């Protein structure tokens, strides 16, 4: 007779079956979700590499994916994780294998790695539809449009100095001691999308402390209809060439140069964020003149915030860009200046070659006269000034499957000074890409909307060389590094003469499995500025910041992921004691299998000597919000985000944040001061789609 298995053997068999099924579930590849992308990108890029509106723009693409069978180079370049070589490879694959039946075909493109392929599946789709012809009726285009409304409110559980009650006698003498509105933040978004060809949006916002909803933005956009590539009426953004003349669309900073120097020519895009500055308002149109030639024209007229040079002055000393109108003084600066901007772009492409000409002109209703007559303000001597200024630039490019060369040379029409940036990328193997960028911006080259790869916020008064490498020398090991050496020919803020600087970064990412990720990053940034020399004067010396960052992410099955983060920063001060800071954080995220429910928790302990040695971390946040957060001094930060689908069309989301400071009785300064050692905020959001 056959012997029956023992209970011990059966238990062992069941245990092995359970472990095997868990391992199979852990190793299974699950599609990347939007929350995964946000966490990975904020983890991959650095604290000052991401603009606040970047994820807002990317989320719009996520909601309305790009059709790879009907796309362009400029459209794919909106995805910051793609290199120029990868874009060309995608376009060539679609051209030779049209139509692309599914996104699984991305596996056939050798230059598309696993991570990039997962990200593309979030923002792209495969479909056979072509651009709408003018013969199609408006009724067909508008049939079954997608619409959504998003409401948000922020409720702080503390009181700032700006909301204190003062007697009328005090307020009559000091009216700017209080904010004129309540402390709640409110916003409303509406978006309309008719098959990706007709888009419209409305954004309304009230910041905490403001009296009413004082920001209203709207747009209507036509896309790929006949010869119309893009036409926007309302608020919009522009980006041409390398951005020397105009570029106010999303950017990921120096880290985005790894493997591909930044190609800024995304053309026209709608402005759908809550940023109250750095956009244009009017009309812009991009038309196809022929298969190789495209033309753009734009015009904008808007009121912008500014500060008068004096109480009775007919000029302004600076532009105000924070969009806040909480006190009587801030409200007096609202729309003080009126700006009229116009220009155009002509783009030609032939195979691997491309060239373009961009021109922009701006007229202000009052002269802009930056203060520069004191030793501390002398660096503003060559800043943008006057009532009329502009720029004209020539961009050029040569892109193949292995090489990419792009550049732009521009001239400021007001000063006649030049600026140029030229970049080259070379794919030396299937796993290695080398890049280099050379830039020179004259001290008197100044534009209103220019933005490109640079150490400064604007392309002015800077010369630099940046070299970068992106490689996978071994399977599952990814290495990225760059070195940027720069020189400022003229004085800058906190410097009394020409100065130099260095910015280097190296990062190694090891992915032992598809569900785990280990990242180590080191960055050093050193710049000259004025420091006390010990004899009552100042001397140019190097101040140096170093940052070490180690993070480990583990996906446990499909619903749960964990991330542990350790950051250490060190600040070298030539004239005082050195400073340091550290951060230890844990992120936990759970999501139901159907994506209908989601909970994220972040807890971080931080301890820094000062603001200069601050540390950065990513924390879960609401849709359209950037979760990068700077922490300094000594304390604990906790954030919890929960979301759920109440119905097929309604999704609710809330966030509760708590920050405690150890050994401090106040938080912040001035009107933002909180007279306690902790602060709590509740953020509520509802999104209705129909």
MILO-41478 format. One record per residue (C-alpha): x, y, z. Coordinates in steps of 0.02 Angstrom, whole numbers, m for minus. Each point is the difference from the previous one (the first is absolute). Example, Ala and Ser with C-alpha at 12.3 -4.5 7.8 and 13.67 -1.06 7.14 Angstrom:
+--------+--------+--------+
|   east |  north |     up |
+--------+--------+--------+
|    615 |   m225 |    390 |
|     69 |    172 |    m33 |
+--------+--------+--------+
//
This chain:
+--------+--------+--------+
|   east |  north |     up |
+--------+--------+--------+
|      0 |      0 |      0 |
|     61 |    175 |    m44 |
|     48 |     99 |    154 |
|    m95 |    162 |     30 |
|    103 |    158 |      9 |
|     33 |     62 |    175 |
|    m77 |    160 |     67 |
|    174 |     76 |      6 |
|     27 |    m35 |   m184 |
|   m170 |     72 |    m45 |
|     36 |    156 |    100 |
|    168 |     18 |    m86 |
|    m82 |    m22 |   m172 |
|   m131 |    131 |     38 |
|    134 |    120 |     62 |
|    102 |    m23 |   m160 |
|   m156 |     27 |   m105 |
|    m41 |    159 |     96 |
|    178 |     67 |    m16 |
|      4 |    m44 |   m184 |
|   m162 |     90 |    m35 |
|     60 |    153 |     97 |
|    162 |      3 |    m99 |
|    m95 |    m18 |   m162 |
|   m112 |    145 |     48 |
|    149 |    105 |     53 |
|     97 |    m32 |   m160 |
|   m150 |     28 |   m113 |
|     10 |    157 |   m102 |
|   m141 |    119 |     35 |
|    m33 |    156 |   m102 |
|     70 |    162 |     69 |
|   m130 |    112 |     79 |
|     m2 |    190 |      4 |
|     49 |      0 |    184 |
|    150 |   m112 |    m40 |
|     56 |    120 |   m135 |
|    m11 |    154 |    112 |
|     96 |    m87 |    139 |
|    134 |    m65 |   m119 |
|     25 |    166 |    m88 |
|     12 |    102 |    159 |
|    118 |   m133 |     67 |
|    105 |      2 |   m159 |
|     13 |    187 |    m23 |
|     70 |    124 |    122 |
|    m88 |    125 |    112 |
|     25 |    150 |   m114 |
|    m21 |    m91 |   m165 |
|   m189 |     m3 |     m7 |
|   m112 |    150 |    m27 |
|   m165 |      3 |     95 |
|   m106 |    m11 |   m157 |
|     95 |   m145 |    m76 |
|   m109 |   m139 |     69 |
|   m157 |     99 |    m42 |
|     52 |     m2 |   m184 |
|     48 |   m183 |      7 |
|   m164 |    m47 |     83 |
|    m95 |     77 |   m145 |
|     98 |   m112 |   m119 |
|    m34 |   m149 |    114 |
|   m188 |     35 |    m11 |
|      9 |     19 |   m189 |
|    141 |   m115 |    m62 |
|    103 |     32 |   m156 |
|    m46 |   m108 |   m150 |
|    165 |    m70 |    m62 |
|    m73 |    m30 |   m172 |
|    m36 |    185 |    m18 |
|    133 |     95 |     95 |
|    145 |    118 |    m33 |
|    174 |     28 |     69 |
|    m58 |    154 |     94 |
|   m146 |    m91 |     79 |
|    107 |   m143 |     65 |
|    129 |    124 |     64 |
|   m127 |     54 |    131 |
|     45 |   m161 |     92 |
|    159 |     50 |     95 |
|     63 |   m178 |     25 |
|     21 |    m29 |   m188 |
|    164 |     36 |    m88 |
|      9 |     70 |   m176 |
|     71 |   m166 |    m61 |
|   m144 |    m96 |     79 |
|   m128 |    116 |    m79 |
|     77 |    m25 |   m172 |
|      1 |   m188 |     28 |
|   m186 |      2 |     43 |
|    m44 |    106 |   m151 |
|    104 |   m111 |   m115 |
|    m83 |   m158 |     68 |
|   m174 |     73 |    m28 |
|     48 |     57 |   m175 |
|     64 |   m171 |    m52 |
|   m131 |   m104 |     93 |
|   m156 |    108 |    m17 |
|   m122 |    m23 |     79 |
|     68 |    m39 |    172 |
|   m125 |   m128 |     68 |
|     47 |      5 |    185 |
|    124 |     78 |    120 |
|     81 |   m172 |     17 |
|     94 |     42 |   m160 |
|    108 |    119 |    103 |
|     97 |   m156 |     52 |
|     65 |    m11 |   m179 |
|     88 |    169 |     15 |
|    174 |    m34 |     71 |
|     26 |    176 |     68 |
|   m158 |     m9 |    108 |
|     45 |    m75 |    169 |
|   m122 |    m82 |    120 |
|    m31 |    153 |    109 |
|    m28 |    114 |   m149 |
|   m119 |   m127 |    m77 |
|   m105 |     m7 |    160 |
|     m8 |    190 |      5 |
|    m51 |     11 |   m183 |
|   m147 |   m114 |     35 |
|    m68 |    135 |    116 |
|      7 |    140 |   m128 |
|    m20 |    m86 |   m169 |
|   m122 |   m111 |    m93 |
|     m5 |    m90 |   m166 |
|   m142 |     45 |   m119 |
|    m27 |     19 |   m185 |
|    m89 |    166 |      1 |
|     78 |    140 |   m103 |
|    m16 |    190 |     17 |
|   m175 |     66 |    m24 |
|    m29 |     73 |   m173 |
|    m95 |    159 |    m29 |
|   m134 |   m102 |    m88 |
|    m52 |    m82 |    163 |
|   m145 |     82 |     86 |
|      6 |     89 |    166 |
|   m136 |   m119 |     59 |
|    115 |   m152 |    m23 |
|    141 |     82 |     95 |
|   m111 |     53 |    145 |
|    m86 |   m168 |     17 |
|     26 |    m75 |    174 |
|    128 |    123 |     70 |
|     89 |    m32 |    164 |
|    m22 |    128 |    138 |
|     57 |     13 |    180 |
|    m18 |    121 |    144 |
|    124 |      5 |    145 |
|    m35 |     93 |    162 |
|    129 |     25 |    137 |
|      6 |     85 |    168 |
|    141 |     12 |    129 |
|    m41 |     24 |    184 |
|    142 |     47 |    120 |
|    m22 |    m42 |    185 |
|    106 |    145 |     62 |
|      1 |    189 |     m6 |
|    136 |    106 |    m79 |
|     44 |    175 |     56 |
|    m82 |     69 |   m156 |
|   m172 |    m57 |     63 |
|      9 |     78 |    173 |
|   m130 |    127 |     55 |
|     65 |    177 |     23 |
|    m93 |    157 |     58 |
|    m54 |    118 |   m136 |
|    119 |    131 |     68 |
|    148 |   m117 |    m36 |
|    m63 |    m53 |   m171 |
|    m25 |    179 |    m55 |
|    185 |     31 |     32 |
|     64 |   m172 |    m55 |
|   m125 |    m70 |   m127 |
|    123 |   m131 |    m64 |
|     10 |    m90 |    167 |
|   m145 |   m113 |    m46 |
|    m58 |   m105 |   m145 |
|   m165 |     61 |    m71 |
|    m78 |   m172 |    m30 |
|    m23 |   m161 |     98 |
|    135 |   m133 |     13 |
|    m80 |   m132 |   m112 |
|     59 |    m44 |   m176 |
|   m129 |    m42 |   m134 |
|     16 |    m48 |   m183 |
|   m108 |    m63 |   m142 |
|     53 |    m83 |   m163 |
|   m105 |    m45 |   m150 |
|     67 |    m94 |   m151 |
|    m86 |    m45 |   m164 |
|     73 |   m120 |   m129 |
|    m82 |    m48 |   m165 |
|    103 |   m144 |    m70 |
|    160 |     98 |     30 |
|    m43 |    124 |   m138 |
|   m100 |    131 |     96 |
|     55 |     37 |    177 |
|    m57 |    131 |    124 |
|     35 |     40 |    180 |
|    m40 |    119 |    142 |
|    100 |     25 |    161 |
|    m56 |    109 |    146 |
|    100 |     22 |    161 |
|      1 |     90 |    167 |
|    159 |     m8 |    103 |
|     m3 |      1 |    189 |
|    m12 |    179 |     61 |
|    m79 |     68 |   m159 |
|   m169 |     83 |      6 |
|    m77 |    m85 |   m152 |
|     35 |   m113 |   m149 |
|    122 |    116 |    m86 |
|     78 |   m119 |   m125 |
|    m99 |    m56 |   m152 |
|     80 |    m91 |   m147 |
|    m85 |    m74 |   m153 |
|     43 |    m68 |   m171 |
|    m75 |    m80 |   m155 |
|    117 |   m105 |   m107 |
|    m14 |    m82 |   m172 |
|    123 |   m141 |    m34 |
|     38 |    m93 |   m164 |
|   m146 |     62 |   m103 |
|     46 |     17 |   m182 |
|    150 |    117 |    m13 |
|    m22 |     57 |    179 |
|    127 |    m87 |    110 |
|    m44 |    104 |    153 |
|   m107 |    155 |     25 |
|    m30 |     71 |    173 |
|   m110 |    144 |     53 |
|     24 |     48 |    182 |
|    148 |    m45 |    111 |
|    144 |    m96 |    m78 |
|    186 |    m37 |      7 |
|    134 |     m1 |   m134 |
|    164 |    m89 |    m27 |
|    112 |      9 |   m154 |
|    177 |    m53 |    m38 |
|    106 |    m17 |    157 |
|   m102 |    131 |     92 |
|    116 |    150 |    m17 |
|   m136 |    108 |    m77 |
|   m155 |    m73 |     83 |
|    m36 |   m153 |    106 |
|   m122 |      3 |    145 |
|    m61 |   m180 |     m8 |
|     46 |   m142 |    119 |
|    181 |    m38 |     40 |
|     99 |   m128 |     98 |
|    164 |     92 |     18 |
|    178 |    m66 |    m17 |
|    m42 |   m180 |     45 |
|   m108 |    m10 |   m156 |
|    157 |     25 |   m104 |
|     63 |   m174 |     42 |
|      3 |    m94 |   m164 |
|    m86 |    140 |    m94 |
|     29 |    186 |      8 |
|   m163 |     97 |     16 |
|    m93 |     31 |   m161 |
|   m118 |    140 |     45 |
|    m99 |     15 |   m161 |
|   m169 |    m62 |     57 |
|    m90 |    142 |    m89 |
|   m169 |     52 |     69 |
|    m78 |    m79 |    154 |
|   m152 |     50 |    102 |
|     26 |     76 |    172 |
|   m106 |   m106 |    116 |
|     87 |     24 |    167 |
|    m28 |    113 |    151 |
|    163 |     94 |    m27 |
|    m51 |    182 |    m14 |
|    154 |     58 |    m96 |
|    118 |    m56 |   m138 |
|   m134 |    m29 |   m131 |
|    m74 |     97 |   m145 |
|   m180 |     53 |    m28 |
|    m75 |     29 |   m171 |
|     12 |   m106 |   m158 |
|    131 |   m116 |    m75 |
|     m9 |   m106 |   m157 |
|    116 |   m130 |    m76 |
|    m39 |    m47 |   m180 |
|     70 |   m128 |   m122 |
|     55 |     93 |   m156 |
|     72 |   m156 |    m80 |
|     64 |   m170 |     53 |
|    166 |     78 |     51 |
|    m49 |    177 |     51 |
|   m102 |     55 |    151 |
|    m38 |    178 |     54 |
|    m55 |     73 |    166 |
|    m66 |    172 |     43 |
|    m53 |     62 |    172 |
|    m61 |    157 |     88 |
|    m32 |     30 |    184 |
|    m68 |    143 |    105 |
|    m15 |    m15 |    189 |
|     16 |     90 |    164 |
|    148 |    m50 |    108 |
|     45 |     38 |    180 |
|    141 |    124 |     31 |
|     78 |    113 |    132 |
|      7 |    187 |    m29 |
|    172 |     82 |      8 |
|    m74 |    129 |    120 |
|   m168 |     54 |     67 |
|    m20 |    132 |   m137 |
|    106 |    m86 |   m132 |
|    m47 |    m36 |   m180 |
|    115 |   m151 |     m7 |
|     11 |   m171 |     84 |
|    153 |    m73 |     85 |
|    m44 |   m185 |    m10 |
|   m131 |   m125 |    m55 |
|    m99 |    m97 |    131 |
|    m21 |   m184 |    m47 |
|    m67 |    m90 |    155 |
|   m183 |     37 |    m39 |
|    m42 |     44 |    180 |
|   m117 |    146 |     40 |
|    m32 |    m17 |    186 |
|     44 |    170 |     74 |
|    m45 |    175 |    m55 |
|    177 |     22 |    m66 |
|     m4 |   m161 |   m101 |
|   m170 |     45 |    m73 |
|     67 |    170 |    m54 |
|    127 |    m89 |   m111 |
|   m128 |   m107 |    m90 |
|     m7 |     30 |   m189 |
|     96 |    161 |     26 |
|     90 |    m26 |   m164 |
|    m70 |    m50 |   m170 |
|    102 |   m104 |   m120 |
|    m22 |    m24 |   m187 |
|    104 |   m141 |    m75 |
|      1 |    m65 |   m178 |
|    111 |   m101 |   m115 |
|     15 |   m158 |   m101 |
|     99 |   m152 |    m52 |
|     39 |    m80 |   m168 |
|     58 |   m181 |      7 |
|     76 |   m104 |   m140 |
|     44 |   m185 |      6 |
|     74 |   m115 |   m131 |
|     44 |   m175 |     55 |
|    130 |      9 |    137 |
|     20 |    189 |    m17 |
|   m107 |    136 |     77 |
|     11 |    189 |     15 |
|   m109 |    137 |     68 |
|    m11 |    187 |     27 |
|    m87 |     73 |    152 |
|    m37 |    182 |     40 |
|    m87 |     81 |    147 |
|    m35 |    181 |     49 |
|    m72 |     71 |    161 |
|    m68 |    171 |     43 |
|    m38 |     55 |    179 |
|   m121 |    139 |     46 |
|    131 |     74 |    119 |
|    190 |     m9 |     m1 |
|     82 |   m139 |     99 |
|    145 |     80 |     96 |
|     86 |   m124 |    118 |
|     91 |     81 |    145 |
|    189 |    m12 |    m27 |
|     76 |    157 |     79 |
|     62 |    m79 |    162 |
|    142 |   m125 |     30 |
|   m124 |   m136 |     45 |
|   m108 |     30 |   m154 |
|    134 |     37 |   m130 |
|    m17 |   m175 |    m71 |
|   m168 |     52 |    m75 |
|     83 |    123 |   m120 |
|    m28 |   m111 |   m153 |
|   m167 |    m73 |     52 |
|   m151 |     19 |   m112 |
|    m48 |    184 |     m6 |
|    m99 |    126 |   m102 |
|   m169 |    m14 |    m84 |
|     47 |    m92 |   m160 |
|    110 |   m152 |    m15 |
|      5 |   m165 |    m92 |
|    111 |   m130 |    m82 |
|     25 |    m94 |   m162 |
|     82 |   m170 |    m12 |
|     54 |   m133 |   m123 |
|    m17 |   m182 |     55 |
|     73 |   m150 |    m89 |
|      9 |   m188 |     21 |
|     69 |   m162 |    m72 |
|    m71 |   m160 |     74 |
|     35 |   m181 |    m51 |
|    m20 |   m167 |     89 |
|    171 |     23 |     84 |
|     37 |    186 |     m2 |
|    m94 |    155 |     51 |
|     63 |    178 |    m24 |
|   m110 |    148 |     42 |
|     29 |    182 |     35 |
|    m64 |    176 |     m4 |
|     81 |    170 |    m18 |
|    m99 |    155 |     44 |
|     18 |    188 |     12 |
|    m87 |    119 |    119 |
|    m78 |    140 |   m103 |
|     15 |    128 |    140 |
|    186 |    m21 |     35 |
|     64 |    m89 |   m157 |
|     85 |   m129 |    111 |
|      8 |   m185 |    m42 |
|    m36 |   m166 |     83 |
|     35 |   m174 |    m66 |
|    m18 |   m179 |     60 |
|     56 |   m154 |    m98 |
|    m25 |   m178 |     55 |
|     50 |   m171 |    m64 |
|    m48 |   m177 |     51 |
|     82 |   m159 |    m62 |
|    m63 |   m177 |     26 |
|    163 |    m97 |     10 |
|    m88 |   m167 |     29 |
|   m174 |    m67 |     34 |
|     26 |     38 |    186 |
|    108 |    156 |      3 |
|    m33 |    181 |    m51 |
|    121 |    145 |     16 |
|    m56 |    182 |     m4 |
|     82 |    170 |      3 |
|    m66 |    177 |      1 |
|     94 |    164 |    m24 |
|    m87 |    164 |     41 |
|     42 |    184 |      2 |
|   m122 |    136 |     49 |
|     60 |    181 |     m8 |
|    m22 |    102 |    159 |
|   m120 |    119 |    m91 |
|   m101 |   m134 |    m90 |
|   m171 |      7 |     83 |
|   m170 |    m69 |    m49 |
|   m168 |     m1 |     84 |
|    m44 |   m183 |    m32 |
|    166 |    m82 |    m43 |
|     47 |   m157 |     97 |
|    127 |   m137 |    m40 |
|    133 |   m110 |     77 |
|     96 |    113 |    119 |
|     52 |     25 |    180 |
|    m99 |    162 |     11 |
|   m187 |     16 |    m20 |
|     21 |     98 |   m162 |
|    123 |    m15 |   m146 |
|    109 |    150 |     47 |
|    176 |     35 |     62 |
|     62 |   m180 |     m7 |
|    124 |   m111 |    m90 |
|      4 |   m187 |     32 |
|     41 |   m176 |    m57 |
|   m102 |   m150 |     54 |
|     48 |   m181 |    m35 |
|   m113 |   m147 |     41 |
|     m3 |   m189 |    m13 |
|   m142 |   m123 |     11 |
|     45 |   m185 |     m1 |
|    m52 |   m176 |     48 |
|    167 |    m91 |     12 |
|    m81 |   m153 |     78 |
|   m176 |    m66 |     m5 |
|   m111 |     86 |    129 |
|    133 |    130 |     43 |
|    m30 |    175 |    m65 |
|    130 |    139 |     17 |
|    m27 |    186 |    m31 |
|    121 |    142 |     29 |
|     34 |    178 |    m55 |
|    128 |    136 |     32 |
|    m41 |    183 |    m32 |
|    135 |    134 |     10 |
|    m62 |    180 |    m15 |
|     64 |    179 |      6 |
|    m95 |    162 |     31 |
|     91 |    142 |    m94 |
|    m88 |    137 |     98 |
|    m48 |     16 |    183 |
|   m155 |    m89 |     66 |
|   m101 |     10 |    159 |
|    120 |    m18 |    148 |
|    153 |     17 |   m111 |
|     98 |    159 |    m34 |
|     95 |    m64 |   m153 |
|      5 |   m139 |   m129 |
|    m16 |   m172 |     79 |
|     10 |   m186 |    m36 |
|    m91 |   m157 |     50 |
|    m12 |   m189 |    m16 |
|   m148 |   m120 |      7 |
|     29 |   m189 |     m8 |
|   m116 |   m147 |     27 |
|     20 |   m189 |     m6 |
|   m139 |   m126 |     23 |
|     m7 |   m191 |     m1 |
|   m165 |    m95 |     m7 |
|     m5 |   m188 |     29 |
|   m161 |    m96 |    m35 |
|     27 |   m179 |     62 |
|   m180 |    m41 |    m50 |
|   m141 |     87 |    m91 |
|    m75 |     38 |    170 |
|    151 |     72 |     91 |
|    114 |    148 |    m27 |
|    155 |     62 |     91 |
|     66 |    174 |    m38 |
|    156 |     90 |     57 |
|     32 |    181 |    m51 |
|    135 |    126 |     40 |
|      1 |    183 |    m49 |
|    123 |    139 |     32 |
|    m32 |    182 |    m44 |
|    128 |    136 |     32 |
|    m15 |    184 |    m47 |
|     99 |    156 |     40 |
|    m81 |    142 |     95 |
|     50 |    139 |    119 |
|     52 |    m57 |    174 |
|     73 |     99 |    144 |
|    191 |     m1 |     m9 |
|     26 |     34 |    185 |
|     66 |    177 |    m29 |
|   m166 |     89 |    m17 |
|    m11 |    m31 |   m187 |
|    m59 |   m138 |   m116 |
|     85 |   m123 |   m115 |
|    m62 |   m119 |   m134 |
|      9 |   m176 |     69 |
|    m84 |   m166 |    m37 |
|   m152 |    m56 |     98 |
|    m32 |   m186 |    m27 |
|   m153 |   m109 |     22 |
|     10 |   m190 |     m3 |
|   m145 |   m120 |      5 |
|     m3 |   m189 |     20 |
|   m162 |    m92 |    m33 |
|    m39 |   m185 |     22 |
|   m172 |    m73 |    m34 |
|    m72 |   m175 |    m13 |
|   m171 |    m39 |    m74 |
|    m87 |   m168 |     12 |
|   m164 |    m50 |    m80 |
|    m88 |   m135 |    102 |
|   m122 |    m83 |   m117 |
|   m105 |    122 |    m99 |
|    m87 |     97 |    140 |
|    142 |     51 |    117 |
|    164 |     93 |    m25 |
|    129 |     61 |    125 |
|    138 |    128 |    m18 |
|    137 |     40 |    125 |
|    101 |    159 |    m25 |
|    156 |     68 |     83 |
|     71 |    172 |    m46 |
|    151 |     90 |     70 |
|     50 |    178 |    m47 |
|    155 |    100 |     43 |
|     32 |    185 |    m25 |
|    178 |     70 |      3 |
|      6 |    185 |     49 |
|    171 |     86 |    m20 |
|    m38 |    134 |    131 |
|    m99 |    m99 |    130 |
|    m31 |   m174 |     69 |
|    m49 |   m136 |   m121 |
|   m180 |    m61 |      2 |
|    m81 |   m169 |    m29 |
|   m170 |    m81 |     m7 |
|    m76 |   m173 |    m10 |
|   m165 |    m79 |    m45 |
|    m71 |   m173 |     29 |
|   m168 |    m33 |    m82 |
|   m116 |   m145 |    m34 |
|   m135 |     m3 |   m134 |
|   m138 |   m132 |     m1 |
|   m127 |    m11 |   m140 |
|   m147 |   m119 |    m18 |
|   m118 |     m9 |   m148 |
|   m144 |   m117 |    m34 |
|     10 |   m115 |   m150 |
|   m129 |    100 |    m97 |
|     84 |    166 |     41 |
|   m158 |     66 |     84 |
|     77 |     23 |    173 |
|    170 |     67 |     46 |
|     91 |     43 |    161 |
|    174 |     75 |     15 |
|     96 |     38 |    160 |
|    164 |     93 |     19 |
|     93 |     26 |    163 |
|    165 |     96 |      4 |
|    121 |     46 |    139 |
|    114 |    148 |    m41 |
|    138 |     94 |     90 |
|     96 |    142 |    m82 |
|    109 |    138 |     70 |
|    m83 |    136 |   m103 |
|   m101 |     39 |   m156 |
|    160 |     m8 |   m104 |
|     19 |   m186 |     40 |
|   m182 |    m42 |    m35 |
|    m49 |   m172 |    m63 |
|   m129 |    m50 |   m131 |
|   m124 |   m141 |     m6 |
|   m147 |    m59 |   m104 |
|   m166 |    m18 |     87 |
|   m167 |    m60 |    m69 |
|   m114 |    140 |    m58 |
|   m160 |     38 |    m95 |
|    m21 |     m1 |   m187 |
|     78 |    150 |    m87 |
|    116 |     25 |    151 |
|    188 |    m20 |     10 |
|     50 |   m103 |    151 |
|    177 |     70 |     22 |
|     22 |     71 |    175 |
|    150 |     87 |     81 |
|     28 |    m29 |    185 |
|    119 |     92 |    117 |
|     40 |     18 |    185 |
|    m53 |   m147 |    110 |
|   m165 |    m91 |     m5 |
|   m119 |   m128 |    m70 |
|   m108 |      7 |   m157 |
|   m147 |   m118 |    m31 |
|   m118 |      1 |   m149 |
|   m145 |   m116 |    m40 |
|    m96 |     m1 |   m165 |
|   m156 |   m105 |    m29 |
|   m109 |     m9 |   m155 |
|   m149 |   m103 |    m54 |
|   m123 |    m13 |   m143 |
|   m170 |     42 |     72 |
|    m80 |    m43 |   m167 |
|     54 |    m31 |   m179 |
|     15 |    187 |    m30 |
|     42 |     73 |    172 |
|    167 |    m18 |     89 |
|     38 |     76 |    170 |
|    174 |     32 |     68 |
|     63 |     73 |    163 |
|    169 |     37 |     78 |
|     45 |     32 |    180 |
|    171 |     72 |     38 |
|     84 |     26 |    168 |
|    168 |     81 |     39 |
|     76 |     11 |    175 |
|    156 |     99 |     42 |
|    105 |    m45 |    151 |
|     69 |    139 |    108 |
|    m93 |    140 |    m91 |
|   m149 |    105 |     56 |
|    m38 |     82 |   m167 |
|     m3 |    m49 |   m184 |
|     37 |    124 |   m139 |
|     22 |    188 |      7 |
|    m99 |    159 |    m30 |
|   m182 |    m20 |    m48 |
|     30 |   m186 |    m31 |
|     57 |    m32 |    178 |
|    m92 |   m135 |     99 |
|     16 |     19 |    189 |
|     14 |   m185 |     39 |
|    120 |   m143 |    m34 |
|   m113 |   m103 |   m115 |
|   m114 |     24 |   m149 |
|   m138 |   m106 |    m79 |
|    m88 |     18 |   m168 |
|   m147 |    m90 |    m78 |
|    m15 |     m3 |   m190 |
|   m161 |    m60 |    m83 |
|    m27 |    m32 |   m185 |
|   m145 |    m67 |   m104 |
|     12 |    m46 |   m185 |
|   m156 |    m31 |   m103 |
|     17 |    m72 |   m175 |
|   m141 |    m12 |   m125 |
+--------+--------+--------+
//
